[in-house]
Amino acid sequence: MQIKIRPKDERGEAELGWLHARYTFSFADYHDPNHLGFRSLKVMNNDVIEPGGGFATHHHQNMEIFTYIEKGSLEHKDSMGNESVLSEGQLQYMSAGHGVQHSEFNTSKDRQTELYQIWLQPNHQGGSPRYKEIDVQSRTPSNDLRILFSGSGRNDSIIIRQDAEISIVELTAGRSMAITADLLFPFGWVQLISGTLMVEGKQLNKADGIAIEDWVKELEFLAREDSKFLLFRLQ
């Protein structure tokens, strides 16, 4: 088994005044041939949007897009007719399919919005766009794991256009959890949203990610402080 840490401080970055972005993989003007994505996971951006800032209407197609709000709020509008304000702990799924337009803004006058934008490459092109929202905080109790998205819809998860699974785990300080092979096989990615974790003797801090290859056994995750992380099972 190989575990490779992607430290938060080694990511690419963009500073645009209204946007402070950190890129795990090559994105926009940041290009690193050693970090072009991991399997079908193509984008893992950590964005901080200043009050009044945001992304004007733009186009996407053939991409599975997930937006997790860590702090603050985000106003979303799209060409499917969806209009909503996402708040802390909400996770949005938008399958762009054959094409969709949307905009995203922090409409607060005094509070930053911090979020993760995550893209998966779909396993087929085209199809009608899709849209879903999940309140992660209300669906995931502490010291438990919940599968949020999958290609199969197992465990009441939302079906996506990729043979992949996205799960969320919350652990209180001092608690541990053994993650079994079926949740990270054959390739896995872990993104630490908050807290501090120990994995196979390696310490992960807030915003660090790890790639897992050649999976052969379960992994134990120990929280040194209250922690929240996303798990990706990838092909």
VENFENHU-V765857 format. One record per backbone hydrogen bond with DSSP energy under -0.5 kcal/mol. NH is the residue of the N-H (numbers start at 1). CO is the residue of the C=O. Records with the same first field share a line. If there is no record, write none. Layout:
NH=CO  CO
This chain:
2=213
4=211
5=3
6=209
7=5
10=7
11=8
12=23
14=21
16=14  19
18=16
20=48
21=14  19
22=46
23=12
24=22  44
26=35
27=30
30=27
31=29
35=32
36=37
38=41
41=38
42=40  119
43=119
45=117
46=22
47=45  115
48=20
49=113
50=18  48
52=106
53=50
55=104
56=54
58=102
60=100
62=97
64=120
65=63  94
66=118
67=92
68=116
69=67  90
70=68  114
71=114
74=86
75=105
76=84
77=103
78=82
79=101
81=78
84=76
86=74  84
88=72
89=69
90=87
91=134
92=67
93=132
94=65
95=130
96=63  94
98=127
99=96
100=60
102=58
103=77
104=55
105=75
106=53
107=105
113=49
114=71
115=47
116=68
117=45
118=66  116
119=43
120=64
121=40
123=161
130=95
132=93
134=91
136=89  134
137=89
139=135  136
140=136
141=139
143=170
144=141  170
146=168
148=146  166
149=166
150=158
151=164
156=153
157=154
158=148
160=150
162=160
164=162
165=233
166=149
167=231
168=146
169=229
170=144
171=227
174=223
175=172
177=221
179=177  219
180=178
183=180
184=181
185=181
187=234
188=212
189=232
190=210
191=230
192=190  208
193=191  228
194=228
197=204
198=222
199=202
200=220
202=199
204=197
206=195
207=192
208=205
209=6
210=190
211=4
212=188
213=2
215=186
219=179
221=177  219
222=198  220
223=175
224=196  222
225=196
227=171
228=194
229=169
230=191
231=167
232=189
233=165
234=187  232
